[in-house]
Amino acid sequence: MDDEKRKYTNGEVTVFWNPDLCIHATTCYMELPEVFKPFDRPWIDMSAASTERIIEVVKLCPTAAIDFIMNKDLKDDELVAETPAVFEVKVKPKGPYIISGDFTLQNEDGKTLEKRSRVALCRCGASMNKPFCDGEHSFINFE
């Protein structure tokens, strides 16, 4: 089991997500897709609905994989900053994935490869500098 639940806040309420309890019942994103976005990172956007509506939907979770606490009820060591910075992934036509935002790119051993705000990652498989794009896609007519 994860030692730490993931935390998301809007300053008024903090939502905790315990991935070990989640059975992907889809209740959260079927009820409030503007907040619960499973294909985005972070996947919970606390600014996209009112505190009351978020609490209402969190209470519908069948496994309590998502739960909440009002920030005024948090202990000092449980306080969280604003929701983590959003990052964006774009697929460039006939080219690489362009990732921008606040992120760290790590290899399979956890070693940091890059820590910057924008990177192009190969998606054609022909780069001589994987995982980074080196422009080889334009020479192999990658679609």
Residue, then its C-alpha position, 0 to 999 in steps of 0.5 A: m500500500d502507498d505510504e502517502k495518499r496524493k493530495y490536491t487542494n483549492g485552499e478550502v478543501t483538500v482531496f486525498w487520493n489513495p490509488d491502492l483503494c481505487i477500483h476505477a469505478t468511474t463515479c468521480y469523472m462521470e459525475l464531475p469530469e471537469v475536476f476528475k480527469p484521469f488522462d491529465r496530470p495532475w488528474i484532479d483539477m481543484s479549481a474547476a468546480s465549487t468546494e461544495r460540488i467537489i465534496e458531493v462527488v467525493k462522497l460518492c466514491p464507492t471505495a473511499a479511494i478519494d476522500f476529503i478534509m476541510n483545510k481548517d481541520l488539517k493539522d500543520d503537517e497535513l497542509v498542502a500547497e496549491t495543486p501541483a503545477v500542470f504540465e502539458v503533452k502535445v503530439k507534433p504532427k509527424g514529429p515528437y511529443i512536446i512536454s512542457g511544464d514543471f516536471t522531472l524526466q527520469n530513466e528506468d533506474g530513477k536517475t534524473l535525465e532532465k529537469r527543465s520546462r520543455v522537452a521533445l521526446c522521440r515517438c518515431g523510434a529512430s532517434m540516436n539520442k533516445p528518449f530525446c528527439d533528434g529530428e530523425h523523424s523527418f528523414i524516415n518519413f514518419e507519419 
